[in-house]
Amino acid sequence: MSAVHRARRAPLRVVLAALVAAGLAALTVAPAHAAAFRFWGFYQLTNGAWAFAQKGSDQTVPKDGSVDGWRFAVADEASTRFPRAVLTFDQICATTPAETGKKRVGVVVDFGRAADSSDNATPPEPRALCAVVATDATSSVVLAAAGEVRTEKGLVCGVAGFPATECGAPVKTVTPEAKAADQPVTIAAPAATPSAAASTPASAGTGSDVAGAPAAASSGTNTTAYVIAVIVLLALIGYLVVRSRSRARRDA
């Protein structure tokens, strides 16, 4: 190979190296920009601590003596916002007598902080209650005991009127207040709770666990970005390789 030929190919190697480095850098940096969402998360009390529910609330049939938890907050894939108080079944349902043919399920509903709302509005106080429901009732039915449940496309959007409009809204900029660590709150144990109404609101029947919904959307977006970046990178490399071989044949 002539010195002139080598000199012509040298810039091509530099360009290819730069493209590879840029592509790897883009793939490395992308996860740091995970999208945040404002949404209701669904949890279950497991061994004395909150854990993400493994299924949607309309697919979860809690057992008698279990505790469901709900938390409204701003969160992304890297953050966790559990209900800010842990109450056991005994604490919640001690004053609610068992009924034949029904089950008792404790519910903790944490409406979050003012910083979690879209307009910095003061949310309702967190509450706990003991829902007395049919033995085959889902967690959506249990949640309905806390107030009207507003849903949209299978997602729980509002509980007891909060928030009034939005549903799993993306958050472009998370404020320092919303990023701040949670502070524990005190939720008083409820007095005796009557049985849930026989007719469940239509919205409650379609409720779903939204704890993973925004995260899944964000994950899908990131995955798509990776695939596009790789395809573009490979196409550029292929184009430059073909161009290099064409030049080599002309210079031969």
Residue pairs with C-beta under 8 A, 6 or more apart in sequence:
2 251
4 251
5 248
5 251
8 247
8 251
9 244
9 247
9 248
12 240
12 243
12 244
15 240
16 237
16 240
19 233
19 236
19 237
20 233
20 237
23 229
23 230
23 233
26 229
27 226
27 229
27 230
30 222
30 225
30 226
30 229
31 222
34 76
34 77
34 78
34 218
34 222
35 76
35 170
35 171
35 214
35 217
35 218
35 221
36 74
36 75
36 76
36 79
36 170
36 171
36 174
37 74
37 75
37 76
37 168
37 169
37 170
37 171
37 214
37 215
37 217
37 218
38 72
38 73
38 74
38 116
38 117
38 118
38 166
38 168
38 169
38 170
38 171
39 72
39 73
39 75
39 155
39 167
39 168
39 169
39 210
39 211
39 213
39 214
40 70
40 71
40 72
40 155
40 156
40 157
40 158
40 159
40 210
41 52
41 70
41 71
41 72
41 73
41 75
41 81
41 82
41 209
41 210
41 211
42 52
42 53
42 56
42 57
42 60
42 68
42 69
42 70
42 139
42 156
42 209
42 210
42 211
43 50
43 51
43 52
43 53
43 68
43 69
43 70
43 71
43 82
43 83
43 211
44 50
44 51
44 53
44 60
44 62
44 66
44 67
44 68
44 69
45 51
45 66
45 67
45 68
45 69
45 86
45 88
45 89
45 106
45 108
48 86
48 88
49 86
50 69
50 82
50 83
50 86
52 211
52 212
53 60
53 68
53 139
53 209
53 211
54 60
55 209
56 154
56 207
56 208
56 209
57 68
57 138
57 139
57 140
57 143
57 156
57 207
57 208
57 209
58 138
58 139
58 140
58 154
58 205
58 206
58 207
58 208
59 138
59 208
59 209
60 68
60 138
60 139
60 209
61 136
61 137
61 138
61 139
62 68
62 103
62 105
62 138
62 139
62 142
63 103
63 105
64 103
64 104
64 105
64 135
65 89
65 103
65 104
65 105
66 89
66 105
66 106
67 87
67 88
67 89
67 92
67 105
67 106
67 107
67 108
68 105
68 106
68 107
68 108
68 139
68 142
68 143
69 82
69 83
69 107
69 108
69 109
69 110
70 83
70 107
70 108
70 109
70 110
70 143
70 146
70 156
70 159
71 81
71 82
71 83
71 84
71 110
71 112
72 110
72 111
72 112
72 116
72 123
72 159
72 162
72 163
73 81
73 112
73 113
73 116
74 81
74 115
74 116
74 171
74 174
74 178
75 81
75 214
76 174
76 215
76 218
77 215
77 218
77 219
81 112
81 116
81 182
82 182
83 108
83 109
83 110
83 126
84 110
84 126
84 182
84 183
84 184
84 185
85 108
85 110
85 126
85 128
85 184
85 185
85 186
85 187
86 108
87 106
87 108
87 128
87 187
87 189
88 106
89 104
89 106
91 106
91 128
91 189
92 106
92 107
92 108
92 128
92 129
92 130
92 189
92 190
93 104
93 106
93 130
93 193
94 189
95 130
95 189
95 190
95 191
95 192
95 193
96 104
96 130
96 132
96 190
96 192
96 193
97 192
98 104
99 132
99 195
101 134
101 135
102 132
102 133
102 134
102 135
102 195
103 132
103 133
103 134
103 135
103 137
104 130
104 131
104 132
105 130
105 131
105 133
105 137
105 139
105 142
106 128
106 129
106 130
106 131
107 128
107 129
107 130
107 131
107 142
107 143
107 145
107 146
108 126
108 127
108 128
108 187
109 126
109 127
109 128
109 129
109 143
109 146
109 159
109 160
110 126
110 185
111 123
111 124
111 125
111 126
111 159
111 162
112 123
113 123
113 177
113 178
113 182
114 120
114 121
114 122
114 123
114 177
115 175
115 177
115 178
115 180
116 123
116 178
117 123
117 163
118 163
118 166
118 169
123 162
124 160
124 162
126 185
126 187
127 146
127 187
127 190
128 187
128 188
128 189
128 190
129 145
129 146
129 190
129 193
130 190
130 193
131 141
131 142
131 145
131 146
131 193
131 196
132 193
132 194
132 195
132 196
133 141
133 142
133 145
133 195
133 196
134 141
137 196
138 207
139 207
140 149
140 156
140 200
140 204
140 205
140 206
140 207
140 208
141 196
141 200
141 204
141 205
142 196
143 149
143 156
143 159
143 204
143 207
144 196
144 197
144 200
144 201
144 204
145 193
145 196
146 159
146 160
147 159
147 160
147 161
148 158
148 159
148 160
148 161
148 201
148 203
149 156
149 158
149 159
149 201
149 203
149 204
149 207
150 156
150 157
150 158
150 159
150 161
150 167
150 203
151 157
151 203
151 204
151 206
151 207
151 208
152 167
153 167
154 206
154 207
154 208
155 167
155 168
155 208
155 210
155 213
156 207
156 208
156 209
156 210
157 163
157 166
157 167
157 168
158 164
158 167
168 210
168 213
168 214
170 214
171 178
